[in-house]
Amino acid sequence: MPGEIRSKALEIAADVMEPALDIFIHNEFLKEIPVLGLTIKLAQASRSVTDKIFLMKIAKFLEDLDAIPAAEAQAFAAEMEADPAVAERTGQALLLSLDSMNDLQKAPLLALVFSAYVRGKIGLESFRRLTAAIGLAMVEDIWELVKEDDPEDVKESRERRTLALHALRITGLTALSDTAFSLVGKSSYITTALTPLGELIIDILKEARQTPAAR
C-alpha cells in the first residue's frame, strides 16, 4: 500500500510540474541560470511522497517568474559560473526558501525577488534578506504595503495597513519608528515604520505591477 500511495503521489506531482517544466524547457535563457537548473534537476530526482508539495512550490515559482531578458539572464549565468561560491550561496537561499515555504502564494513573491536579483536590481545579501522576510511573513501583509486606500472605506484600509506594519516587524521589513510611542488625545500608540529592506520590496512590487506580465 505505501508503494502505491507513493507512486500515485509522484504521478500527481509530475502533472503539477509539467507546465513549469514546459516553461523551463522552452526558454533557453532560463536554462542558463545555474540555480534554476539545479532546482529542476533536484525536483526531477525526487522520490518521496512529501516532495509532491515541493514540486508544486517549484512549479508555482517558475510559472510566476518574470520574463527576464536573455542578455540579463546570460550575464547572470556568467557571473554564477565565474564565482562558484556565490552560485552555491544563491542556490542554497533559493532552495531553502522554497522548501520551507508555508504558503504557495509566496512563490510569486519569491519569483519577483529572484527576478530582481538576476537583473542586477539587488545584490546577494538583499536577496537572502528578502527571501528570509518572505518566509516569516504572511503574504497578505506584504501586499498590503503597496495597496491603495479603498475609497469606500479609507479608515478600514488604513487599519489593515497598520496591522500589517506591526506584524511585519518580525521580518525586518518594518521596525519601531524613532518616535515609537505617540500620544493622540488621551490615547497612546506604538508607531511602526518601513525599514530600508521594506522600501526595497515595495520598489520590487511596484515595478512588477507596472509590468504587463506581472500578476
Secondary structure by P-SEA (a helix, b strand, c coil): caaaaaaaaaaaaaaaaaaaaaaaaacccccccaaaaaaaaaaaacccccaaaaaaaaaaaaaacccccaaaaaaaaaaaaacaaaaaaaaaaaaaaaaacccccaaaaaaaaaaaaaaccccaaaaaaaaaaaaaccaaaaaaaacccccccaaaaaaaaaaaaaaaccccccccccccccccccbbbbbbbbcaaaaaaaaaaaaaaaccccc
